[in-house]
Every structure is written in C-alpha cells, then in structure tokens.
Amino acid sequence: MIEARTPEFWRATLALSLGSFMVFANVYITQPMLPLFSREFAISPLKASWSLSLTTLALAASLLIYGPLSDALGRRKLMIWSLCGVLMVTLSLGLVQEFQFLLLLRVLQGFLLGGLPAIAIAYMGDEYSRPALGVAVGLYISGNTLGGIGGRLIGGFMTDLAGWQSAFWLMAVISLLCLSAIIWLLPQPRHFTPKPLRLGAVLNDMGIHIRNPILLLAYLIGGFNFFIFINQFSYVTFLLSEEPYLLSASFLGMLFLCYLSGTFASALSGNVARYLMQPLCMLMGIGLLMAGTLVTLIPGIWMILLGLLINSFGFFFCHSMASSWVSHNACVARGSASSLYLVFYYVGASGGSFYLEPFWRSNGWSGVVVASLVVLFATAFMAAGLWRIEYLRKSRHAAFSEGKE
C-alpha cells in the first residue's frame, strides 16, 4: 500500500491533483465568456449558459457509468484514456466557428471529463493505506478548487488578449502538460481486483440510497445549493458586464478568486464538525449563502464581491458537510452513495440556469436574488429536518447507554 509522505505518495497524489486541476479547468473555462457568447452569437444569456450547463449535465451522467466500468476494466487506464479524449476535444474547440458545434463538443467533453472524478477516489481507496488516504483526498480536492479558478482565469484573460478560441488552445497546451505528468507519475495499480460488471447490483445499490431519507435529503441539499450557487456566478457576469460596471472578460474571470474563501471553508469544516452536528453545520452554511446573496443587492462592486465571498464560504462549508454526511451514513456501497451525491450535485449545476433565466429577464439581478432565496429556504428546511433526525438519534443513543448502565 502507498504510505503517507513517501516518494510514491507524493508522485501519485500530485498526478491525481493535476488530473483534478485539468478536469475542472476545462469544465469552467467558458463561464467568464458567457456575456461575449451572448453578444457574438446574438443569443440569450440562457442559451449562452448552455456552454457550461450541458457540460456539467454530461459530466453528471458519465459518473453513473465510469465508476462501475472501472471496477471491471481498471482505474488507471480508464482515467488516462478519458483525459486523452478531453485533450482532443479541447483542441477541437479552438477551431469552432458556430455556437451549435461548440455545444456539441462541450457535451462530448463533459462526458469524457467525468472519467477522473468518478474513479480517482476509488483508485486511492485501492492503493493508499488508511492514514495516507485522508491526506491525499484533501490535496486532491484542492486541485478541484484551483482547477475551477484557473480555468476561469484562463478563459477570461485569453478571451480579452486574443479571442475566445485562443483560450481553448492554451487550455489544450496545459492539458497536454498535465496529462503527460499523470502518465509519468501515476503508479501502476498493485491492489486492484477486477469485478464482473453487474448492472443489476449497481441499480439495486442506487435504489437503496435513494430510498434512504437521510441520504436523499443530503443529495437534495447538495444539488439545490449548487443549482443556485454556480448559476449565480453565471448571471453576475452578465450584471457586471453591463452598465455601470462594464467589466471585461479578464475581470470577470477574476471574480472566481472568491472561491478561495470556499477553499478555506472546506478546510475549516472538519474541525467545526468535531463540536457541532453536521446537519446544524449545513444549516449554518446555507444561512451564510442566503446572507451573501442579500449583500449582493447593495449597490457597488465591492459589496457584490463581498457577497460572493460570503456565498463561496457558506456554500463550500455546507457542501463539505453534506458530502461527508453521505459517506458516514450510507449503510452499504459507500462508493456508489458518494457517486450519487455527485450526480445530484452536477445535475443541479446544469439545471439552475433554466430556473434563474426568467427571473433575470423580468427583474434583472434582484429577480435572481429572490429566486435564489426561495430555493435556499427549501434547502434550509431540509437541513433543519436532518438536524432534528440527528438530534433524536443522539438522544435515543444517550438514553440507551444510560439504561445499560
């Protein structure tokens, strides 16, 4: 097994973190380009946002396929081949001239991008010792955040510098470097045992998770929070590209540095969960997400940025708690339980733009805020329900322990 802080540990963890960076940089590269797409192709903000929404939807669908497939075919080679496909599609995106072809390639890219996030944690579970696993997962998740930020910065700055096609060409070069490093660094699996692909067993596990209300509420909380959070960032790019702000694509890309407060929140969440029940922490995160949304209504770019910083902290704090809750409370097949959480998460990302668009069209940013609060009140109610369930469970456990004494 790969032990913590050994040379092999750092090689494998760096390889997977670079893969995570590559995946999420490619996913989110188009987000600062949305206002430009709307103007250049004479399309609505909703249609422009499809360049991100359809990608995340395809990624969500692929998660249901890659996990079981990797059990039968192997982890490492499936991750590498999927990333090779991503590289080819990214190169092709730099040659596109029509929006419909861009969308078709982004759907294909989204499906290929799911290969690494669906498999990476399973690879770690096979090859890493238990003490090494916790450290490696934390570093891997940091690659998610940095990839999301990096992709948006590349998309914004390269669009202003040399046009949006150039952003995809630079991303292809970066992806090639990441892929080469992954092939060189990632160790061959030594503890993987192939399993026959049994579709019935996979569907049965998924059914068990969906019927478990403790898991289902967490799935809905994660999915609907991301439904709002990621698409707020899409519509705020339209707000800030218009009068009186008139921000360029470069500055719109820099908006996503606000995600760094979410990186801090994710790191903090584990310590907070030692003292407070996880559903209460979810509720606190949603409360911060609602507060940050309201702050963005205060005029001035600095208040909007402050609101986005608060939003990022609250969202990622809740997301960390919800994903951990799923892992701890799944009765069977924890891997598929976590995969299903990610399916809800990315389906939420793809659906939010359709929900927010009519509110944006009729009332601008204030309409987006109202629509956001409606959904966030619902997720807060769900988190409160989980808090009550956990409180009653702990009370029964305490009473049982006292009775035994």
CORBELNOR-V241833 format. One record per run of one state. SS is the DSSP state (~ for helix, > for strand, _ for the rest). FROM is the first residue (numbers start at 1). TO is the last residue. If there is no record, write none. Layout:
SS;FROM;TO, SS;FROM;TO
This chain:
_;1;1, >;2;2, _;3;6, ~;7;28, _;29;30, ~;31;40, _;41;44, ~;45;73, _;74;74, ~;75;93, _;94;98, ~;99;127, >;128;128, _;129;129, ~;130;162, _;163;163, ~;164;185, _;186;198, ~;199;211, _;212;212, ~;213;241, _;242;248, ~;249;272, _;273;277, ~;278;295, _;296;300, ~;301;329, _;330;333, ~;334;404, _;405;405
